[in-house]
Amino acid sequence: MKPSPFAWSAPTSLDEALTVLTRVGGDGKVLAGGQSLLPILNMRLAAPGHLVDINRLTELAYVRVVDGSVVVGALARHAAVERDDPAYGVQPLLRQALQLVAHPVIRNRGTTVGSIAHADPSGEMTAVLALTGGSVQVASGDSRRDVAAADFFAGPLESCLVPGELAVSATFPSFAPGSGTTFVEVARRHGDYAVCGLAAVVTVADGVVTSARAAYVSVAPTPLVLDLTDAVAGAEAGGADWAAAGDLAGEQVDPEPDIHASADYRRHLVRVLTARALAEAAGRAAA
């Protein structure tokens, strides 16, 4: 199939882009990397009347470390974020997750902020933003606002963005000292969307676990963040009962079945992957 007819604009500055978005309102759709949008257009699951192509807004193609957080501009490609060493030093979860996003050719074109704005509940970067307690900076013609991750995702493929707004950057704060992170997932083929996946962070002080949290993809309509500390708090990092934490997570999820997996299988994966991820994150925290 081919997309429905649409008009196209290619602004060369942020102000111009916001002016166009204000003018076209709900008929507009932002095109950045296009790795999520173009397939939807081709299948006619979306039919915007106007595409606003922001690929000339090179002012938004940045990855910065600011006050202990990683700030990613709307035109920064996945590959640029993945390879950025200062960003890895502040928030290693970004690279750990991005290595699992699709394939290198997709990461060379797709954008991290665009993936978040797409709000796919199977998208790795939604979980990273949620687990870090990050935020999205949103601009329109006459206002700017910061939206916390907990408020940004409204449902499957639905964010809090309103017509005329553009997500200009995303901020990923660092974790507390002594924290280790990882991202694990199960997919039918490497590069496919995960049947189940999670970002995990474990904080260790003097060899003892003080915090364990995880954010899940493909098990809820929006990124699901669970605090699993009660299952392992006070245990030595090398001997904590991570399976108990997995069981606790399994009790708190309510996945929907689909053509890829049953609800019971997804719940099983939550238990197994949670135990595996938390153990790996704890090992990195204690290293």
Salt bridges, closest charged atoms under 4 A:
GLU82 OE1 - ARG107 NE 3.05
ASP85 OD1 - ARG95 NH2 2.82
GLU165 OE1 - ARG145 NH2 2.78
ASP192 OD2 - ARG189 NE 2.98
ASP247 OD1 - ARG271 NE 3.89
ASP258 OD2 - ARG266 NH2 3.03
ASP264 OD1 - ARG267 NH1 3.24
GLU280 OE2 - ARG284 NH2 3.20
